[in-house]
Amino acid sequence: MRRILNYRILFYVLILVVAADQASKHWVASVSGLEPGAYPPYGGIEVIPGFFSLVYSTNTGAAWGMLTGFGALLALLGVAAIAAVFFMRRHLELNRLPMQLVFGLICGGIIGNLIDRIRIGHVIDFLDFQLGFYRWPTFNVADSAMVVGVGTYVLLSFLDERKRRKQT
């Protein structure tokens, strides 16, 4: 039990991400009244006209629709990624608070999308940004958590390497 408590921040962040992700997807699919596949001006909710909308989109693939139709493979990759984090926890320095936050975000995002893949066969996306004439691929809370987690991990890795070089 003590070992699990050593990683409690990771678990708290993971649970928070999964809860926020699943609650937001439930709202989009069951409460919002949004029609699947309808984007402004034909559907969705324009929050900031011409820039940010809430829509109801489904994705059987990964980011940008890659590997569409390979949901089982993506689910296996998600399980493998979670297992890798568990088995490499010492190498990943999960005893450090910043790393627990980072991997709580990443693992929470993986699990959030994994729940969708297993439960309904696709991931629900709903955050839609349009940047001028380019519409960014629609995404969700789990995707956001993974991107923030990976970006923070890269930043921390650079800072740690800089610190190591100064010490030598």
C-alpha positions as CSV (number, residue, x, y, z in Angstrom):
1,M,0.0,0.0,0.0
2,R,2.9,2.3,0.8
3,R,4.3,2.0,-2.7
4,I,0.9,3.0,-4.2
5,L,0.8,6.0,-1.9
6,N,4.2,7.1,-3.3
7,Y,2.4,7.7,-6.6
8,R,-0.8,9.3,-5.3
9,I,-0.4,12.6,-7.2
10,L,-0.1,10.6,-10.4
11,F,-3.3,8.7,-9.5
12,Y,-5.2,11.9,-8.5
13,V,-4.3,13.7,-11.7
14,L,-5.2,10.5,-13.7
15,I,-8.6,10.2,-12.0
16,L,-9.3,13.9,-12.5
17,V,-8.4,13.7,-16.2
18,V,-10.5,10.6,-16.8
19,A,-13.5,12.1,-14.9
20,A,-13.4,15.4,-16.8
21,D,-12.9,13.6,-20.1
22,Q,-15.8,11.2,-19.6
23,A,-18.1,13.8,-18.1
24,S,-17.5,16.2,-21.0
25,K,-18.0,13.4,-23.6
26,H,-21.2,12.4,-21.8
27,W,-22.5,16.0,-22.0
28,V,-21.7,16.2,-25.8
29,A,-23.3,12.8,-26.6
30,S,-26.3,12.8,-24.3
31,V,-27.1,16.2,-23.0
32,S,-26.0,18.9,-25.4
33,G,-28.4,18.1,-28.2
34,L,-25.5,18.4,-30.7
35,E,-25.9,16.4,-33.9
36,P,-23.0,14.1,-34.8
37,G,-20.9,15.4,-37.7
38,A,-22.6,18.9,-37.9
39,Y,-20.1,21.8,-37.9
40,P,-20.9,25.5,-38.0
41,P,-22.7,27.1,-39.7
42,Y,-24.9,23.9,-40.0
43,G,-24.6,22.7,-36.4
44,G,-22.5,22.8,-33.3
45,I,-22.3,25.7,-30.8
46,E,-20.1,28.6,-31.9
47,V,-18.5,29.8,-28.7
48,I,-16.2,32.3,-30.4
49,P,-17.5,32.9,-33.9
50,G,-15.0,31.9,-36.6
51,F,-12.6,30.6,-34.1
52,F,-13.9,28.1,-31.5
53,S,-16.9,25.8,-31.5
54,L,-18.3,22.8,-29.6
55,V,-19.3,20.0,-32.0
56,Y,-20.0,16.3,-31.8
57,S,-17.5,14.3,-33.8
58,T,-16.5,10.6,-33.7
59,N,-13.1,9.2,-34.5
60,T,-12.2,5.5,-35.0
61,G,-8.6,6.4,-35.5
62,A,-5.9,8.4,-33.7
63,A,-4.8,12.0,-34.1
64,W,-5.8,13.6,-37.4
65,G,-7.8,10.4,-38.2
66,M,-4.6,8.3,-38.7
67,L,-5.2,4.6,-38.4
68,T,-8.9,5.0,-38.9
69,G,-10.6,1.6,-38.5
70,F,-7.8,0.2,-36.4
71,G,-9.5,0.8,-33.0
72,A,-8.5,-2.6,-31.6
73,L,-4.8,-1.9,-32.4
74,L,-5.1,1.6,-30.9
75,A,-6.7,0.1,-27.8
76,L,-3.8,-2.4,-27.5
77,L,-1.3,0.4,-27.9
78,G,-3.0,2.3,-25.1
79,V,-2.8,-0.7,-22.8
80,A,0.8,-1.2,-23.8
81,A,1.7,2.4,-23.1
82,I,0.1,2.3,-19.6
83,A,2.0,-1.0,-18.9
84,A,5.3,0.6,-20.2
85,V,4.8,3.5,-17.8
86,F,4.2,1.1,-14.9
87,F,7.3,-1.1,-15.7
88,M,9.5,1.9,-16.4
89,R,8.4,4.0,-13.4
90,R,11.9,4.1,-11.9
91,H,13.5,5.1,-15.1
92,L,10.8,7.7,-15.7
93,E,11.5,9.1,-12.2
94,L,7.9,8.9,-11.1
95,N,9.0,9.4,-7.5
96,R,9.4,13.1,-8.5
97,L,6.2,15.3,-8.2
98,P,6.6,16.9,-11.7
99,M,6.9,13.5,-13.3
100,Q,3.8,12.3,-11.5
101,L,1.8,15.3,-12.8
102,V,3.1,14.7,-16.4
103,F,2.4,11.0,-16.4
104,G,-0.9,11.5,-14.6
105,L,-2.0,13.7,-17.6
106,I,-0.6,11.3,-20.2
107,C,-2.1,8.1,-18.6
108,G,-5.4,9.8,-17.8
109,G,-5.7,10.9,-21.5
110,I,-4.8,7.4,-22.7
111,I,-7.4,5.8,-20.3
112,G,-10.1,8.4,-21.2
113,N,-9.8,7.6,-24.9
114,L,-9.4,3.8,-24.2
115,I,-12.7,3.8,-22.3
116,D,-14.4,5.2,-25.4
117,R,-12.8,2.7,-27.7
118,I,-13.8,-0.3,-25.6
119,R,-17.3,1.0,-24.6
120,I,-18.5,2.5,-27.9
121,G,-15.9,1.6,-30.6
122,H,-14.8,5.2,-31.3
123,V,-13.6,8.3,-29.5
124,I,-15.9,11.3,-29.0
125,D,-14.3,14.6,-30.0
126,F,-15.9,18.0,-29.5
127,L,-13.4,20.9,-29.2
128,D,-13.2,22.5,-32.7
129,F,-10.8,25.4,-33.5
130,Q,-10.6,27.2,-36.8
131,L,-7.4,29.1,-37.5
132,G,-8.2,31.3,-40.5
133,F,-8.9,29.0,-43.4
134,Y,-7.5,26.0,-41.5
135,R,-9.8,23.9,-39.3
136,W,-7.7,22.1,-36.6
137,P,-8.7,18.5,-36.2
138,T,-11.4,18.2,-33.5
139,F,-10.2,16.9,-30.2
140,N,-11.3,16.2,-26.6
141,V,-10.1,16.6,-23.0
142,A,-8.1,13.4,-23.1
143,D,-6.2,14.5,-26.2
144,S,-5.5,17.9,-24.5
145,A,-4.2,16.2,-21.4
146,M,-1.9,14.0,-23.4
147,V,-0.5,16.9,-25.4
148,V,0.1,19.0,-22.3
149,G,1.7,16.0,-20.5
150,V,4.0,15.2,-23.4
151,G,4.9,18.9,-24.0
152,T,5.7,19.3,-20.3
153,Y,7.7,16.1,-20.2
154,V,9.9,17.4,-23.1
155,L,10.3,20.8,-21.4
156,L,11.3,19.1,-18.1
157,S,13.7,16.8,-19.9
158,F,15.5,19.8,-21.5
159,L,15.6,21.7,-18.1
160,D,16.9,18.6,-16.3
161,E,19.6,18.1,-19.0
162,R,20.6,21.7,-18.7
163,K,20.9,21.4,-15.0
164,R,23.0,18.2,-15.3
165,R,25.4,19.9,-17.7
166,K,25.9,22.9,-15.4
167,Q,26.7,20.6,-12.5
168,T,29.5,18.8,-14.5
